[in-house]
Amino acid sequence: MALLLNQPLKLLCFRRKPVLVRSSPLLSNDGLSSSLLQTPPCFIVSAKRCGRLAKEGKLVILNPYEDDCTSLDKKVPMALLYDNELVTIGSSHGWIATLSQDDGLLRLQDDLNPVASDTNPKRIPLPPLVTLPHCQTQIVTNVSLSASSPEDEDCVVAVKFLGPQLSFCRPAQSNSEWINIRIENPCFYSSRVMYSKKDNMFCIPGSGGHLIGTWDLRTHKHNLQSLQFQNLPKLTKTKQKLLDSCCKSEHLVESPAGETFLVKWYKKSSGKIIKGIAQMKTQALMVFKLDEQGNAVYTQDIGDLCIFLSKSEPFCVPASSFPGLCPNTVTLFDCDEGGFVHLDDSTIITDVMPTSFKSNYLMPPQKLD
């Protein structure tokens, strides 16, 4: 994997081969799934400015199993990737959530969706934010959609802010407004929200992964479930000490078949400081399969599945649906590093991301019309 950032090519060395950028129409037949008319998962890399002063650039993407980046014909606003006045705060179902520094509004945009129109982009403003007492709405943990498009009448958008506040709205409904919830338990303050299609509710893992909070907007009920971890790996004292020294994050992801996984991601400072920012590196990753009884069973075998973690809402696809994807792996794409974890033997293959790269988004497969 390599990134083109209007600067010389930088090699991430996953395959120890130089990476070039090739031109391409929006999508070629080679980029489609053999079983469905949909795009493969892809990294949003950058945009090649159309002219020295142009406000638009051609979108550059990278498929996880390819060596070369692809420059699409699709044009995107350069401000979406390189302007500090327009902050991207998350992504779900191919929609990028932005927070404008000018008017303070959240918007959902399909500009970075490789198959969305660049001549008629959709930019949907959400209702003005309402900040609950003793909460804040300037720093967002992530965004989650209950449907593939916020234009669907029943689509609910969930926004998790750093701290106690969790907010919901239905953008397609007239006079849409926020439903705001103040979470009392501090273990959820830095957690990420996800939508479970199987259970038709939003879920949040607590810090440490011992609790799962759920919110059902149909019944307006919320619930807490305790997890019982099973089949935990036996760790040496050295390994346990390493994990105890790491920063840990928890991520919930649901497979197309409705299986739910909890992923624990352990990162630690690599000792490198680039432009005043300490670089973090993955030290370990653990996957647990959850059931309705609250059992969290450690596993090194998720079968044909491939999990994707980034600033986007986590997602999971069958590797066999996209030739070239490696099954039983987790793909990582963060501000510090990108790479893969092979679950069967816990092999971690990552490399440093350029600090000037802002996107850090993985796009899930998109259906083609």
N, C-alpha and C positions, 0 to 999 in steps of 0.2 A: 504494500500500500504506500502511496506517496501523495503529496498534496501540492497543488499548484496555487500559489498565493500572490500572483503578480510579482514574482521574485524567482531566482533560480530554483530549479527542482531540488527538493529535499527528500532523501531516501529514508523510509522508515524501516527497511531491511527485513520485512517479514519473510520475503523469499530471496533476499540478497540479490535482487535484480533491479536495474534502473527502471524507473517508471516514466512513461511518456504520456502526453495527452493527445488523443486522436479526436478528430471532428466526427460528428455523427448527426443524423437527423434526430428528431425528438426521441424516437425509440426505433430500434431495428427488430426484425423478427428474431434475431439471435438473443435479444434481451427478454424474450417472453418465456413464460412457463410452458413446458410441454403439455401440461394437463389443463391449464386454464389460461384465458387471455388476460394475463396480469403481468406487471413488471416484477422483476426480482427485487429483493431488499437492496438498498443502495445507501452509500455514504453521500451526504451533501458536502462537497469539497470546497468549492469556491465559485467565483464568477469571473470570467475573462472580460474585462471592460471592452465595450464595442468601439470606443474611441478614447483619446486621451482625456477628454472632459465629459465623456458620455455618462449619463446617470444610470444606464443599464449595462448589463453584461450577460454573456452567455453562460448558462449554468454548467458547472463541471461536477460530475458525479463519479463514483467508483463502486463497482460491484464487489462484494467481499471476496469473491473467488477469482477476480481478474487482476492482472498485473498493471494494466494501463487505465488511467483515468479517461473518461469520455466527456468531450465538450459538446453539449447539446445545442441545437438551434434555438431552444427556448431561451427567451430573455427574461431577466429578473432585475429588480431594483438593486443597485449596488448598496444603497443605504441599508438594506435588510441584512447585509453581511458585514459592512464596514463602518456604519454610522453610529456613533455613540448616542445620538439623539433618539434613535429608535432601537429599543432594547428587546431582543428576542428572549422570551422567558420560558419557552417550552414548546412541545409539539405532540400532537396526537392524531392518528389516522391520516397523516400527511398534511395536517393544518398546523401552521406555525402561529404561535401566540406572541403578540408583540405588545409592549407597553410604551406609549409615546411620552416623551419628556415634555412635549408641548401642552397637550390637553389632559394627560394623565389617564387616557382611556386604554382599556384592553381591546385588542382586535384579533380576530382569527383570519389568517391569510393563507391562500393556497399557492402563493408565488413560487415556493420552493418544491412544490409537488411536480415531479418530472412530467406527468401526463396532463397537468392542468393547463388551461389556455393562458398564453402570455398576452394575447390581444384583448382579452376580457377577464382579467384576474378578479377573484372574489376576495373582498376585504370587508369583513363583517364586524362592525363595532358592537361591543358588549355594553350593557348598562353602566352608568357611572358607579364606581366602586363606593361601597359604604364601609367605613372602618368601625369595627366594634370597639367599645371601651377597652383600654389596656391591650389593644392589638395593633398591628400595622399591616398595610397593604402595598408597600413599596417593594418588598423583597418576596419573590414568588418561588416556592419549592418546585411545583410542576403543575401541568394542566392535563385534564383527562376528559375525553368526549365519550358519551354513551352510544354514539352512532357514527357512521362514517362521514357524515356531513352535518354541520351545525344548521344547515337549511332545512333538515328534516324536522317536522313539527314536534316530534317527541324527543328530539335530541337534548340532552342535558349536558351542560359544560360545568365541570368541577374545577375550581382553582384552590390549590392548597398554598397558603402563605406561610412563610417562616414564622413560627409562633402558634398561637391558639386558633387562628381563624381559618375556617373552611367555608367556601362560598359556592353556591350553585345558581345557575340560571338556565332558561330555555330561550335561546336567541331567536328562534323562528316565531315565537308567539308574540302577538301584539302587546305593547306595554310590558315587555319583559322586565323583570326586576330580580335582584339578588335575594336568595335565601341564605342568610348568614348564620353559621353555627360557631359557637365558642367552645373549643375542646378543653376540658378541664385537666386531663391527664398530660403532664409534661412530656411523657415518652413519645407522644405523637407530634411534638412541635416541629421537628425537622424532617418528618416523614413525607413520603410521596404517596399521592392518591392514585388508584387505578380503578377501572371499571370492569366488573365481572359480567360478561355476557351470559354466562351460565346461570348465575344467581340474580341477574338484573339489579345489581346494586353496586355502590362504590365501596372500596375497601382501602384501608390504610394499615400498614404494618407498624407496630410500635418499635421504638429503639430497642435493639437486642433481639427483636423478632418473637418475643414471648406472647405478645398480644396482637390480635387483629381487630380493628374497629371497622364496623360496617354501617352504612347509611342507606336505607331504602326510602326513596323519595315517593314511592307510591303510597306507602303506609305512614311515612314520616317517622319511622322508627329507627333507632340506632341500637347497635348491640356490640358487646365485647366478647371475644372468644379467646380463651387461653390455649396456647399450643403446648403439646407434650413432645419434646424432641426424642427421637428414637434412632437406633443404629448409628450413633455418633462415632466418628472415626477415632481410633486410639492415637493420640498425639504424644510425641516425645516432649520432654520438658523444654527442650530448645524451641521446638515448633510452637508449643503453647505460649511460651514467653514472647515469641515473635508476634503471634496473633494478638496477645494482650497489649502489645505496643502499637498496634495498628489503629487507624481510623476505620470504622466499620459502617457500612450502609446496607439497608435491607430493601429488597425490591420484590414486589409481587408480579407474577406474569402468568397469563392463562393461555393454554394451548388451544388450537382450533377445535380439539375434541372436548374441551372443557376441563382438562387437568389443570390444577393450580400448583405453581411452584413458588417457593420462597428462596431467593438468592441472597446470600450474604457475601458482600464484596469487601475484602480487607486490603487497605492501601497504607503505605508508609512513605515518608519522605525519602527520596533517593539520594539526598545529600547535595543535589544540584540546585542552584538558584539561578534562574534565567529572568533577567529584567526585574529583579527584586521579588520574584515569585518562586517559592519553594516547589519543586517538582515532586509529585507523588507517583509511586509505582505500585502496581498490584503485587501482593505477596501471596494471596490465597483467595479462593473462591469456593463456596460451598452451596450446594443445591439440595433443597428439601422438598419432597412431594407431600402436599397437604391433602387431608381428607375431611369429610364433613364432621367427623368426631373430634377434630382438633389435633390429630396426630401429624407430626412433621417428621417424616422419615428421610434421613440422609441418603442420597443416592449418587452414584457415579454413572448411572445409565438412564438417560432420558430417551433412549431409543433413537428414532429417526429425526428427532427434533433438534432445532438450533435456536437458541435464545439470543436476543439482541438487547444490549444495555447501552444507553447513551443519555443525552439530555431529553430525548424523546420518551414518550411513554413506552416502557418495555413491551416487546412483542415476541412471538414465538411462531416458527413456521416449520413444516416438514421439509427436511433437506432433500428428500426424493422429488419434491415438486419443482425444485430449481437445480438443474444439473450443475455440478461444481461445488455446491454447498457441502460442507462436511457435517455429518450427523453427530449427535452427542457432543456438541460444542456450545460455548458461550462466546459471542462476539462482543468486544468492548470498544467503546468509542467515547473518550472523555477528553476534557480540556488538557490533561497532562499526557495521555498516552492512548494508543489504539492497538488492538491485537485480538488474540484468541486464547481461549482456555479449553483444552481437551479434557473432558471430564473423566474419561476412563483411567487415565494415569496422572491427572492433575497437572499436566504440562501447561506452562504459561508462556506464551510468545507475544510480547508487546514491545513497542518502541515509542520514543518520545514524540509528542505532537508539537509542531511549531507554535510558539506563543501568540503569534499574530493571527492564528486561525480561530474564528469566533463561533462557527456553526455548531460542531459537535452533535449533529443530528443524523440519526439513521431513519430512513424512510421505509415503512413497511410496504409490502406488495400493494400495488394499486391496480384496480380493475380497469380494463380498457373498454371503452364504449364500442 
